[in-house]
Amino acid sequence: MTDKSMELTDVNITYLNDSKVHHAAQLIKNAGRYYYREGDKAMEIEVWEYNRVLANPRLYYFSAALKLHKELHWPKCERIVEGLR
């Protein structure tokens, strides 16, 4: 999926009380759809999830960043998107 109108935003995910980067992620907006990507894994997300991670890229209980990180690496994740480049 390559589109000139695709917006990529690099996000450094950190722990709540630590500035050390835990992992790098990308938030992607393309044709009214939203995605969260870590490395070669991506999943479609809702606009509110996109906005919450963008506003607060921290890992702690109940954060959107933690929820998406865990869900993306869960073997039964149903929101995985193949071929997002």
N, C-alpha and C positions, 0 to 999 in steps of 0.2 A: 504494500500500500504506500505509494509515493504520490504526494500531491504538493504543488507549489504553495497552496494556501495552508498547509499543515504548520501549526505553531508548536515548536518544541521548547520546553522550559526545563533546564537542568536544575535539579534540586538535591542539595546535600542533606541527607537525613541524619540527624544527630539524636543523642539521648537528651532528655530534658535538662539535666544539670551539667552537661558536658558539651564543649564545642567541637570535640573530636568527631569527625565524620564516621558514621556507622556504615553507610552505604550510599552510593550515588544512584539517583533515580531520575526519570524523565516524566514530566507531565506533558501529554500531547493533546492538542485540540485539532480536529480535522472534520470539516463538513458537519458541524453540529454534534459531533460525537467526541467523547473524552476517553483517554487511556492513561494507564499508569504502567511504566516499564522500568524494570531492573535488569540490566544486562540484556540477555536474549529472550527474557520472559515478559510478556505484556498481557494486560487484561483491560477490558472495557469497564469504565467506571461512570458513575453519575456526576452531573455537573457540581452538585454540592460536595462530593468527595474531592473532586478536582480543586475546588476553591478552598476547602479546609486544609488540604495538604499544602497548597501554595501559601496559605496564610500562616501555617504552623507545621513546619516539617520536622517535628520532634517525635521520638518514640517514648510513650508513656501510656499508662492505663487509659483507655477510652479515647486515645487520639486516632484520627483518621489515618495518619501515617502508619501507625502500628497495625491497625486493622487491615489495611491494604497490603502491607509487607507480609503479614502472616497468611492472608488469604492467597496471595500470589504464589507462595511456596507450599501451599497445602495441596497434596496430591489429587484431591477431588475438586479442585477449583473449577467451577463451571463458566467463569468469565474470561478464560484464557483466549487470547487472540493470536492466531498463527499468521506469520508473514508481515507483521507490522515493521516497516523499515523507515 
